[in-house]
Amino acid sequence: MTASVRAALVAISLFCLIAIGTIARAFIDNGVSADPSQFPYVVRLVGADPGRDCTGTIIGPNTILTAAHCVSGLDPKSPKLSIHLPDGHIVAAAEFLAHPGSDSRRMESWSFGASNSPDALKSSGLEYLRLVKSELAVVKPDPSVHFTQWVEVDPTPPAPGQQVTLVGYGMNSKIDHSGNGPLRSGTNQLQWESQGVLFLAGRASDKLDPNTADPKPDGQEASPDRGDSGGPLFSNGRLIGVVVASQEVLGVGESYGLMNKALDAATGHLLERGDELLWCFYASINDSESLGFLTKTATAQGYQISWAKQNAPVLAPTLKSSPAFDELQSGGDFSR
């Protein structure tokens, strides 16, 4: 196999949530069906063009947070995008604002290259993670719509091992392949945070018994997959991240080795390999650029965001105050 073919395989295998040229659907693997009333602030975003189905989270009276690739290619001031609310109502999106550092098309075709040079691998890994952490966008509904329920955004840095909840609209992998299904949720725990990206290791239900409708009815070790793009990652009832991509790490072929080496060099953590394992990448809210985009750039354009108070009680005692958020409170400039 040539180096160029190996590089192409990396690019194609990497983006389980993003399809080249289209926006792929998403769902929660190993999740369980959830009553929309449990998550009244989680919405489905549907584009006029086929295949543009994503999940978003209401974070303020007029603001939905999602992934930048969910709105990539649309007109920011007149997007052909509908917002499907949990109560059954459908409203139109009026406008959106993407993170200035996002480059969804570049990320869709990303390749870790074919070089085993330590410097080249680290550079490739760092650039990929930069693209992941920048995959944020906020969406406004029609001006006549004012949301009454939303979730707080938590700027505190999460801790490894912290329990998290994944939520999204869609099917449950190949076990339910009828299209976008009902709202699903699942639980997992955070592996680590690096370069503004949150890492989870989940199980791919389509690798389990295909005759079992719900291989893990308790919804544990859940992972996002195709169609859950832009969906939330919750901890202690607050939003801490937005799903961008997931990747099977099977340890098959040299192409997977290049990805592992690049991300290992960039993060200091080697991705574990397993036949049923999916590594999931979430853009962290705690990253300084993410905080700047939300608190400065988006707010300046009228997007209203509800932030969790720094002194609010939390379940995880290891959480600490975020230096980036503290700087914002003292007038730091992250507008970029």
Secondary structure, 3 states (H helix, E strand, C coil): CCHHHHHHHHHHHHCCCCECCECCCEEEECCEECCHHHCCCEEEEEECCCCCEEEEEEEECCEEEECHHHCCCCCCCCCCEEEECCCCCEEEEEEEEECCCCCHHHHHCCCCCCCCCHHHHHHHHHHHHHHHHCCCEEEEECCCCCCCCCCCECCCCCCCCCEEEEEEECCCHHHCCCCCCCEEEEEEECCEEECCEEEEEEECHHHCCCCCCCCCCCCCCCEEEEECCCCEEEECCEEEEEEEEEEECCCCHHHHHHHHHHHHHHHCCCCCCCCCEEEEEEEECCCHHHHHHHHHHHHHCCCCCCECCCCCCCCCCCCCCCHHHHHHHCCCCCCC
